[in-house]
Amino acid sequence: MSDNTASTNTPTSEPTTTHFGYKQVDKSQKASMVASVFDSVAAKYDVMNDLMSLGIHRLWKRHAIDCSGVRAGHKVLDIAGGTGDLTAKFSRLVGPTGSVTLADINLSMLKVGRDKLRDRGLVNNIDYVQADAEALPFPDNTFDVVTMAFGLRNVTEKQNALNSIFRVLKPGGRLLVLEFSKPTTEQLSKLYDVYSFHILPKMGQIVANDAESYQYLAESIRMHPDQETLKGMFEQAGFEQCDYQNLTGGIVALHRGYKF
């Protein structure tokens, strides 16, 4: 007589918490908490970027644009496009036969970017979409190039976002992620820590009356995957020929991957 008693294997449950800076919060709460930060800083987002990077973010973005391969007729998706720095340049590069979609999960940021670009006369080939990077509302194989500058670290499930981006890229398309990363030397890392945790929040308090948001932004950088880990996540999503360039000693890294 056979024993019909089945062994009970308890499935491993997915963790229900994630990091919000250095705090552990429920995954369902992170998006709204990040939204609150960017609602708070949206009006002075460009000033914030200047503070966080000592103005060097403009050079980092210019380098990302130069490496993007965007040309006339391309369809480009700029995720977490913020105030539209990359979108403005891409709009000129793709010309009247191409298009740029500025996507951001935060409506406050999207409005700031739209108003800024319209004030500069950039209206004809730019669309604005409020969208979650983890579940992009576009058909498969839509875009030639997808960029994400200083946004991935705020996403709750980064792997889901990379998977979603891979889906909407055309075969032959490329993803570029520009993000704060891990300094390559201990000396630079220590110096950057002093700046991030002691100077930056105080500057945020003075400039934007919001030290807490700047504290979160500094912490979110430290919790972001390092260069090799993020490269592995690109590969897990299906990207090929993945590489990265360290900029300013690894304070920022530009990651690239292709869909074939």
C-alpha positions as CSV (number, residue, x, y, z in Angstrom):
1,M,0.0,0.0,0.0
2,S,1.5,3.3,-1.1
3,D,1.8,6.2,1.2
4,N,-0.3,9.1,-0.2
5,T,0.9,11.6,2.3
6,A,2.5,14.4,0.3
7,S,5.4,16.3,1.7
8,T,4.5,19.9,2.2
9,N,7.1,22.3,0.7
10,T,6.5,25.8,1.9
11,P,7.1,28.1,-1.0
12,T,9.6,30.9,-0.5
13,S,7.7,34.1,-0.3
14,E,8.9,37.2,-2.1
15,P,10.1,40.0,0.3
16,T,7.4,42.5,0.9
17,T,9.8,45.4,1.8
18,T,12.3,47.4,-0.1
19,H,14.6,50.3,0.6
20,F,13.6,54.0,0.6
21,G,17.0,55.4,1.1
22,Y,18.3,53.6,4.2
23,K,14.8,52.9,5.5
24,Q,12.9,49.7,4.9
25,V,9.4,50.3,3.7
26,D,6.6,48.2,2.2
27,K,7.0,47.8,-1.5
28,S,3.5,49.2,-2.2
29,Q,4.5,52.4,-0.4
30,K,7.8,53.2,-2.2
31,A,6.4,54.7,-5.4
32,S,4.2,57.2,-3.5
33,M,7.1,58.1,-1.1
34,V,9.4,58.8,-4.1
35,A,6.6,60.8,-5.7
36,S,6.4,63.0,-2.6
37,V,10.2,63.7,-2.8
38,F,9.9,64.8,-6.5
39,D,6.7,66.7,-5.9
40,S,8.7,68.6,-3.3
41,V,11.8,69.2,-5.5
42,A,10.2,69.5,-9.0
43,A,10.2,73.3,-9.2
44,K,13.9,73.4,-8.3
45,Y,14.9,70.1,-9.9
46,D,17.6,71.7,-12.2
47,V,19.0,73.5,-9.1
48,M,19.0,70.2,-7.3
49,N,21.0,68.5,-10.1
50,D,23.5,71.3,-10.0
51,L,23.9,70.9,-6.2
52,M,24.2,67.1,-6.3
53,S,26.8,67.1,-9.1
54,L,28.4,70.5,-8.7
55,G,27.1,71.3,-12.2
56,I,28.9,68.4,-13.8
57,H,25.6,66.6,-14.7
58,R,25.4,68.7,-17.8
59,L,28.6,67.2,-19.1
60,W,27.5,63.7,-18.1
61,K,24.2,64.1,-20.0
62,R,26.0,65.5,-23.1
63,H,28.3,62.5,-23.1
64,A,25.2,60.2,-22.9
65,I,23.7,62.0,-25.8
66,D,26.9,61.7,-27.8
67,C,26.9,57.9,-27.1
68,S,23.2,57.4,-27.9
69,G,23.5,57.1,-31.7
70,V,20.2,59.0,-32.0
71,R,19.7,60.3,-35.6
72,A,17.1,61.8,-37.9
73,G,13.9,59.7,-38.0
74,H,14.5,57.8,-34.8
75,K,11.8,57.1,-32.2
76,V,13.3,57.8,-28.7
77,L,11.9,57.2,-25.3
78,D,13.3,59.3,-22.5
79,I,12.2,57.6,-19.2
80,A,12.3,59.6,-16.0
81,G,12.9,62.6,-18.3
82,G,12.5,65.1,-15.6
83,T,12.8,68.6,-16.8
84,G,13.6,67.5,-20.4
85,D,17.4,68.1,-20.7
86,L,17.9,65.0,-22.9
87,T,14.5,65.3,-24.6
88,A,15.4,68.8,-25.8
89,K,18.5,67.6,-27.5
90,F,16.9,64.4,-28.9
91,S,14.1,66.5,-30.4
92,R,16.6,68.4,-32.5
93,L,18.5,65.2,-33.5
94,V,15.5,63.2,-34.6
95,G,14.0,66.1,-36.6
96,P,10.5,66.3,-38.1
97,T,10.5,62.7,-39.3
98,G,11.3,61.3,-35.8
99,S,9.7,61.6,-32.3
100,V,10.7,61.8,-28.7
101,T,8.5,60.6,-25.8
102,L,9.2,62.1,-22.4
103,A,7.9,59.7,-19.8
104,D,7.9,60.2,-16.1
105,I,5.9,58.5,-13.3
106,N,5.7,61.9,-11.5
107,L,3.1,64.3,-12.8
108,S,4.8,67.3,-11.2
109,M,8.0,66.5,-13.0
110,L,6.2,65.9,-16.3
111,K,4.5,69.4,-16.1
112,V,7.8,71.1,-15.3
113,G,9.5,69.4,-18.3
114,R,6.6,70.1,-20.6
115,D,6.4,73.8,-19.7
116,K,10.2,74.2,-19.9
117,L,10.4,72.7,-23.4
118,R,7.4,74.5,-24.7
119,D,8.9,77.8,-23.5
120,R,11.9,76.9,-25.7
121,G,9.7,76.4,-28.7
122,L,10.0,72.6,-28.7
123,V,6.5,71.4,-29.5
124,N,6.3,69.5,-32.8
125,N,7.9,66.1,-32.2
126,I,7.6,65.6,-28.4
127,D,4.9,63.5,-26.6
128,Y,4.5,63.5,-22.8
129,V,3.3,60.3,-21.0
130,Q,2.9,59.7,-17.3
131,A,4.2,56.1,-17.1
132,D,5.7,53.6,-14.7
133,A,9.0,52.3,-15.9
134,E,8.1,48.8,-14.6
135,A,5.0,48.6,-16.9
136,L,5.6,50.8,-19.9
137,P,2.3,51.5,-21.8
138,F,3.8,51.1,-25.3
139,P,3.6,48.2,-27.8
140,D,6.4,45.8,-28.3
141,N,9.3,46.9,-30.6
142,T,8.4,50.6,-30.6
143,F,11.6,52.6,-30.0
144,D,15.0,52.8,-31.6
145,V,16.6,54.2,-28.4
146,V,15.6,54.3,-24.8
147,T,17.4,56.5,-22.2
148,M,17.0,56.8,-18.5
149,A,19.1,59.5,-16.7
150,F,19.2,59.5,-12.9
151,G,15.9,57.7,-12.6
152,L,16.6,54.0,-12.2
153,R,17.7,54.2,-8.6
154,N,14.2,55.4,-7.7
155,V,12.4,52.5,-9.2
156,T,11.1,49.8,-6.8
157,E,11.7,46.8,-9.0
158,K,14.6,47.7,-11.2
159,Q,14.7,44.3,-13.0
160,N,11.1,44.7,-14.0
161,A,11.9,48.1,-15.4
162,L,14.8,46.7,-17.5
163,N,12.5,43.9,-18.7
164,S,9.9,46.4,-19.7
165,I,12.4,48.6,-21.6
166,F,13.7,45.5,-23.4
167,R,10.2,44.7,-24.6
168,V,9.5,48.2,-26.1
169,L,12.8,48.5,-27.9
170,K,13.0,47.5,-31.5
171,P,15.5,44.8,-32.5
172,G,18.8,46.6,-33.0
173,G,17.8,49.2,-30.5
174,R,19.8,50.3,-27.5
175,L,19.3,51.3,-23.9
176,L,21.4,53.9,-22.1
177,V,21.2,54.3,-18.4
178,L,23.0,57.2,-16.8
179,E,23.1,56.9,-13.0
180,F,25.0,57.7,-9.9
181,S,27.2,54.7,-9.1
182,K,30.1,53.6,-7.0
183,P,33.4,55.6,-6.9
184,T,36.4,53.6,-8.0
185,T,38.8,54.7,-5.3
186,E,38.4,54.6,-1.5
187,Q,39.6,58.2,-1.2
188,L,37.0,59.5,-3.7
189,S,34.3,57.5,-2.0
190,K,35.1,59.0,1.4
191,L,35.2,62.5,0.0
192,Y,31.9,61.9,-1.8
193,D,30.3,60.6,1.4
194,V,31.2,63.8,3.3
195,Y,29.7,65.9,0.5
196,S,26.6,63.8,0.2
197,F,25.7,63.4,3.8
198,H,27.0,66.5,5.5
199,I,27.0,69.3,2.9
200,L,24.3,68.4,0.4
201,P,21.3,68.2,2.9
202,K,22.4,71.6,4.3
203,M,22.5,73.1,0.9
204,G,19.0,71.5,0.2
205,Q,17.7,73.2,3.3
206,I,19.1,76.6,2.3
207,V,18.1,76.4,-1.4
208,A,14.9,74.5,-1.3
209,N,13.9,74.4,2.4
210,D,13.9,70.7,2.1
211,A,16.9,68.9,3.7
212,E,14.9,65.6,4.1
213,S,14.4,65.1,0.3
214,Y,18.1,65.7,-0.3
215,Q,19.0,63.2,2.4
216,Y,16.9,60.6,0.7
217,L,18.5,61.3,-2.7
218,A,22.0,60.8,-1.2
219,E,20.9,57.6,0.5
220,S,19.2,56.3,-2.7
221,I,22.5,56.6,-4.5
222,R,24.3,54.4,-1.9
223,M,21.6,51.8,-2.2
224,H,21.8,51.6,-6.0
225,P,23.5,48.5,-7.5
226,D,27.1,48.9,-8.3
227,Q,28.4,48.8,-11.9
228,E,28.9,45.1,-12.3
229,T,25.6,44.2,-10.6
230,L,23.7,46.5,-12.9
231,K,25.5,45.2,-15.9
232,G,24.3,41.7,-14.9
233,M,20.8,43.0,-14.5
234,F,21.0,44.3,-18.1
235,E,22.1,40.8,-19.3
236,Q,19.3,39.1,-17.3
237,A,16.7,41.3,-19.1
238,G,18.1,40.0,-22.4
239,F,20.4,42.9,-23.5
240,E,23.6,42.0,-25.3
241,Q,27.0,43.7,-25.7
242,C,26.4,45.3,-22.3
243,D,29.1,47.7,-21.1
244,Y,29.5,50.7,-18.9
245,Q,31.8,53.7,-18.7
246,N,32.8,55.3,-15.3
247,L,32.5,59.0,-15.4
248,T,34.2,61.3,-12.8
249,G,35.9,58.4,-11.0
250,G,32.7,56.2,-10.9
251,I,30.5,58.8,-9.2
252,V,28.4,58.3,-12.3
253,A,28.3,55.4,-14.8
254,L,26.8,55.2,-18.3
255,H,25.5,51.7,-19.0
256,R,24.6,50.5,-22.5
257,G,22.9,47.4,-23.8
258,Y,21.5,46.3,-27.2
259,K,18.5,44.3,-28.2
260,F,19.2,41.9,-31.1
